[in-house]
Amino acid sequence: MSRLTELFDKTNAIMENLADVDYEQLVQLVELREEALADLQATNRIEEADKRIIHQLMACDEALLGRMKQLSKEASESLYKINFSKFQKRVYEPDYIANSLFFDKRK
């Protein structure tokens, strides 16, 4: 099985349940895609069957990119919430130690 065929099968499997795909699965898909592209660049000639597979893969790009953007947005929102809660917590914490002691020296 060529990497292009493997990429095609993996892409179809991901497209079947795109809403439930997580970040790691998309990273694996992108890595496999890079490997398949490297294999294609190493060969001087692309067969018609490979061209058809490439066109079918390109048809999935928009949906995959949309899911990636959605995951990125969710991650950004989560980071914002974490940072905001840290800020809110800091507001109520004193900047000093309440149990500290001071000694006055007499001259």
MIPA-534962 format. One record per atom (N, C-alpha, C): x, y, z. Coordinates in steps of 0.02 Angstrom, whole numbers, plus 32768, in hexadecimal, padded with zeros to 4 digits. Layout:
N
XYZ ...
//
This chain:
107
802B7FC58000 800080008000 802D803E8000 8021806A7FD1 804980A77FCE 803380D88005 805D81078013 804C81388047 801181638031 800B816E7FF1 7FD281957FD8 7F9181707FE4 7F91812F7FD9 7F5581077FE6 7F4781048031 7F7C80FD8058 7F7480FE80A1 7F57814080B9 7F708177809C 7F5781B980AC 7F0D81BF8099 7EFB81A68060 7EB681A88049 7E8881828079 7E9D8147808D 7E74811F80BC 7E6D814280FF 7EA5815D8118 7EA3817F815A 7E7881BE8156 7E7C81E2811F 7E53821E8116 7E09820D8114 7DF781D880F1 7DB181C380EF 7D9881AE8133 7DC2818B8159 7DAE8176819C 7DA381B381C9 7DCD81E581C2 7DC5822281EB 7D87824981D4 7D7B824C8194 7D428272817A 7CFF82548191 7CFE8213819E 7CC081F281B4 7CA8820C81F7 7CD6821D8224 7CC282378265 7CEC82758276 7CEA82A58249 7D1382E1824E 7D058309828D 7CC7830A82A3 7CB5833182DF 7CD58316831E 7CE682D6831F 7D0382B7835A 7D4F82AE8356 7D6D82C58320 7DB582BE8316 7DDA82ED8345 7E0E82D48366 7E3582FE8393 7E7583168372 7E99833F8396 7ED5835F837E 7F0A832C8368 7F1482F8838F 7F4882C78381 7F3C82A3833F 7EFD82948331 7EED827282F2 7EFB829F82B6 7EED82DF82BE 7EFC830E8287 7F478316827D 7F6C831682B4 7FB5831B82AE 7FD182DE8289 7FB882A3829A 7FCE82668277 7FBD826A822D 7F838284821D 7F6F828A81D7 7F9D82BA81B2 7FAE82F281D1 7FDA832381B1 8020830481A6 803882DF81D7 807A82BF81D0 8079828B8197 804482658194 803D8233815E 80398257811A 8017828F811A 801182B680DC 805582CF80C5 807E82E680F4 80C182FD80E3 80EC82C480C7 80E5828980E5 810B824F80CC 80F4823C8086 80B3823D807A 8099822C8037 80B0825F8004 80B1829E8017 80C882D37FEA 811282CA7FDA 813A82B8800C 818182AB8000 818B82717FD0 8162823D7FD7 816682047FA9 815482197F62 812182437F5B 810D825A7F19 814282867EF9 816382AF7F22 819782DA7F07 81D582B27EF3 81DF82797F13 8219824F7F03 8210822C7EC0 81D1821F7EAD 81C582007E6C 81BB82377E38 81D182297DFC 81CB825C7DC7 8188825B7DA5 816482247DAC 8126821B7D87 80EE820A7DB6 80B5822B7DAD 807A821C7DD5 804781FB7DA8 802F81C27DBD 7FFF819C7D95 7FB981BA7D9B 7F8E81A87D6C 7F4A81C27D6B 7F2381AE7DAA 7F2D81727DC2 7F0B815B7DFF 7F1F81877E3A 7F6081977E3D 7F7881C37E73 7F5A82097E6D 7F5382217E30 7F3582637E25 7EED82657E3D 7EC8822F7E30 7E82822B7E48 7E80822C7E94 7EAD82077EB3 7EAF82057EFD 7EC0824B7F18 7EEF826D7EF8 7F0382B07F0E 7EC782E07F09 7EA182DC7ED4 7E6683087ECC 7E3282F97F02 7E2982B97F12 7DFA82A77F47 7E1282C07F8B 7E5382BD7F96 7E6F82D67FD5 7E6683227FDA 7E7083447FA2 7E68838D7FA1 7E2083A27FB0 7DF183777F9E 7DAA83867FAC 7D9C83867FF7 7DC48362801D 7DBB835E8066 7DDF8396808B 7E0A83BB8069 7E3383ED808B 7E0B842180B1 7DD6843A8093 7DB0847080B3 7D90845880F4 7D74841D80F4 7D5584028131 7D8A83F58167 7DC383D98153 7DF883CC8184 7E13840D81A1 7E1C843F8176 7E358480818E 7E0384A081BD 7DC3849981AE 7D8F84B481DB 7D9284948220 7D9C84528222 7DA2842F8262 7DE084468288 7E1784508264 7E5584678283 7E4B84AD82A1 7E2984D8827D 7E1B851B8297 7DEE851982D4 7DBE84EB82D2 7D9084E4830B 7DB784CD8349 7DE3849D8341 7E0C8486837A 7E3A84BD8393 7E5584E48365 7E81851C8378 7E5A855083A0 7E1D855E838A 7DF3858E83AE 7DE2857583F3 7DD1853583F9 7DC28518843B 7DFE851C846A 7E39850F844F 7E7685138478 7E83855B848E 7E79858B8462 7E8385D18473 7E5285E784A9 7E1485D284A3 7DE285E484D5 7DF385C58519 7E0B85888519 7E1E85678557 7E59858B8578 7E8A859E8550 7EC485C2856B 7EAF86068587 7E8186278565 7E688667857E 7E46865E85C1 7E1C862B85C7 7DF9861E8606 7E2A860F863E 7E5E85E88630 7E9085D88663 7EB486178679 7ECA863F864A 7EEE867C865B 7EC286AD8680 7E8286B1866D 7E5486DF868E 7E4786C886D6 7E41868786E0 7E35866E8725 7E7386798750 7EAF86748733 7EEC86838759 7EED86CD876D 7ED986F8873F 7ED7873F874D 7EA5874E8784 7E6A87308780 7E36873B87B3 7E4E872287F7 7E7186EB87F8 7E8B86D08837 7EBF86FF8855 7EEA871B882B 7F1E87498843 7F0087898860 7EC7879E8847 7EA887DB8860 7E9787D588AA 7E82879A88BF 7E6D87908904 7EA587788932 7EDE876B8917 7F1787578941 7F3D87958955 7F5087998995 7F7687D489AB 7FBD87D3898E 7FD9880E8986 801D8814896D 8050881189A5 803B880589E1 806788048A1B 805887C58A44 808587B88A73 807B87808A9F 8059879A8ADE 8020877E8AEF 7FF887988B27 8018878A8B6B 804087598B72 805D87478BB3 80A487628BBC 80B687958B99 80FA87AE8BA0 810087DB8BDD 813C87E08BF6 814A88098C31 817D883F8C1F 817488798C3F 81A488AF8C36 81C088C18C7A 820088CE8C7C 822088E28CBA 823A89298CB2 822989538CE1 824289978CE1 828189998D0C 82B289BD8CF5 82EF89C68D1C 82ED8A0A8D3E 83008A0B8D7E 83048A4B8DA1 834A8A658D9B 834E8AA48D93 838F8AC48D8F 83A28AE48DD0 
//
